[in-house]
Amino acid sequence: MSRFGETFTNPKPILAMLHLAGEGRQAKLAQAEEEARILAGEGVDGLVIENYFGDAEDVERALDRISGLGLGSRIGINVLRDDASAFALAGRYPVDFIQIDSVAGHLPPQDDAPFAAELAARRAAVLVLLLGGVRFKYKPVLSGRPEAEDVEIGAARCDALVVTSNATAEPTDLDKVARFRAATNGSLPLLIGAGMTEANAAEQLAVADGAIVGSWLKRDHRDTGPVEAAHVARFMRAVRSLRIAA
């Protein structure tokens, strides 16, 4: 069994974002805990604590709080623009996985080799599941390589690949998922990284191995809103129906 399968035992696992919104440190922490309880209570498989609206210190505060709650969901982190802090936190806290938005394709050739060496050293020092993006939303493509080559290289640098289209909440292009699957020869899991809803979950999960969901679970389905329990409940009901039918 793969490290991904050992970490996430449900078929088609759903990982939900904690974006750390709120005015001030304590407000961010309180909202993160409330959202984590809602998401875990509805059966989300993993929680991704991310400094979308905060910083690395906010991630650590939320991680410290949430990891002690015993909610049952796997706990992951994505420290945007600071991979070193992500691995450092994973070395100090019970982190099940790290997400890095781009592990290949976003750097020019002269910068890619040092990045790869540093990433490999960090992975060797902190044995944690790594979810990596290639041609990820908002990331530049500077490698000068064909997409398939970037995907193949990225697959060698992580335990699962996260696939998105071009923007937050934009449905992930299923043709892109198919190209990633072909480029990796099905050698590791592919996760939908943006734009999944209960309406398109069946179509998207038919070609992917799980998903990371953020905006759709929030008020008005916008990244700026708080997580809404009703949205999470509807979404997870759809996912459980798909699992039963599979």
N, C-alpha and C positions, 0 to 999 in steps of 0.2 A: 504494500500500500504506500502511496506517496505521502510526503509530509503534509500536504494539503489535506488529503483524506484522513490522516491521523488527527489533524487539528479540528476539522469540520466533518462530523460524522453524519449529519443529515444530507440527503441528496439536494443539490442545487442550493447551497447555503446563501443566506442573505446577510450582508454586512451593512450596517447603518452608520451614517456620519453623525458625530457630535462636533459641531462647528465652533463651539465655545463663544457664542454670542452673549451679549449682556453688557451693561454699563458698569465697569469696575470689576475688580478681582472676585469679590464675594458674589456678586450677581452672576458672573460667568460660571462660577463653581456651583452655585445653587441651581442654575438652569441646566447645566450639564448633568447634575445628579438627577434632576426631575426627568429629563429626557432619557437618560439611561434606564431609569426605572420603567418608563413607558415602553421603550423599545424592547427591553429584556422581558417585560411582562407579556408582550405579545409574541414572544418566541423568536425574536431576531437572533441569528446565530453568532454574530459578532458586532462589536462596537468599535468604530474607528474614531479615536480622539484626535482631532486635527486643529491646528492653529489657524483656521480659516479667518476667524475674527479676533484671534488672540496672538500669543507668542509662545515660545518654547516653555516659559515659566508657567503659563496657563495650562499647557499640556501636562506638565508635571503635577501641578496641583490637582487637576481633574483625574489624572491617572492614579495618584495617591488615594484620592477619595473613592473613586469608582472601583478600584481593584480590591478595596476592603469591604465592599457591600455584599459580595457573594451572590450576584444576580444570575449567574448561570451562563451568560453569554461570554464568548471568547472576547478578549480585550486586545485591541491593536492601536497603533499610533501612526500618524503621518505628520511629521514635523516639517512643514513646507520650508524649502530653501535651507534646510539644516539637517542633512542626513546624519552628521556626526552626533548631534543631540539625540536623534531617534535611537541610534544604537546604544548610546550611553544610558538613556532611560531604560531601554530593554534589558540592559545589564543590571539595573538596580531594582526593577519592579517586575512583577509577574506578567510580562507582556507575551501574548501568544503569537502576534504577528506585527510586522512593520509594512506599511505601504510607502513606496517611493514613486512619485508620479512619472518619472522617466529614468529608465536604466540603460537606454541605448537610443541613439539617433539624434539627440538634442545638442550634441557637442561637435565642434569641428575635430578632424582627425588628430591634430596635435594635442588636444585636451582630453580625448576619449581614453587613451591608454592610461594616463595617470588616474583618471576617474575609475576605470575598471580595476586597477590595482588597489586603490584605496577601498573600493567597495568590497573586493574579495577579502582584504585584510580585516575589515569590520565584520564581515559575515563569519570569518573563521574565529574571531574573538567572541562573538555573541551569536550563539546557535538559535536563531529564531526564524520562523517562517517569513519569507519575503515575497510580497506582492509587488510586481513592477510594471510600469507603463512603458509602452513604446508608441511613438506617434500620438502621444496623449494630448487631450484638449489643452489649448493655449501654449503648448510647448513648441519651440522652434524645431525645424528639421535642418540640421547643419552638418550631418555626417557625410553627405555626398554619396551615400550608398543607396542602393535600391531598398524599397520597403521590406521585401522578404529577407534581405541580408540583415537589416536592423532588427527585425523580429527574431531571427535565428540567434543573433548575438545576445539580444535581450533575454531570450529564453534560457541561455546558459548562465545568466547572472541572477536568476531568481527562481522561486518555486511555483509561481503562477503569474500569468500575464493579465493585466487589466486593459480592456479595450474601450475606447470612447470614440465619438465623432469629434466635432470641433468645439463644442461649447457645453457649459453646464445646462442640464435639463434637455439637451438635444438628444433624441433617440439615437442609440448607437447603430451605426450602419452594419447590417447583417452581412453584407458582402465583405466588409472589412474583417468581421469575425471569421468568415470562411477563409479569407486570405491568410489570416494569422494561423488558423488551424492547419492549413496546407503547409505554411512555412515551417511550422514546428513538427509536422507529421504526427500531430496529436500527442506529443511527448509530455505536455504538462497542461494543467487546467487553464481555461480562459474565463475571465470574469467580465461581465458587462459593467462598465464603469460610469455610465451616465444615461439618463433618459428613460429608465424603466418605470412603468406604471402598472397598475393591476390590469389595465386594458391590453398592454402589449407584453406582459410577463410571459405568457404561454409561448408566443412566437420567439421571444428573445432567449428564454431559458431552454428552448428546444435545441438551440445551437451553441449555448454556453454552459458553463459548469457552475454558475452562481452569479451573484451580482453585488455591487456596492450601490446603495441607494441613499440619496441625500434630500434634495429639494422636494421630491414628491411626497415625502412624509411630513412636510412642514405646512404651516398655515398658508393658505392660498397657493400651495405648491411652489413657493419661492424660497430661495436660499436664505433670505433675510429673516424669515419667520421662525417661530419656535416649533418644535415637533408637536404635531396634533395627534392625540390618541386615536381619534376616529380614522384618520388617514392610515395610521400604522395598522390598525385592526383590519381595515378593508384590504390593504395590500397583503398582509400576511395570510388572511383567509384565502385569497387568490392563490398564493404560493402553496399553501397546504393542500388545496384542491388539486393543484398540478402534481404535487408529490404523490398523492393518493392515486391519481389517474395513471401515473407513469408505470 
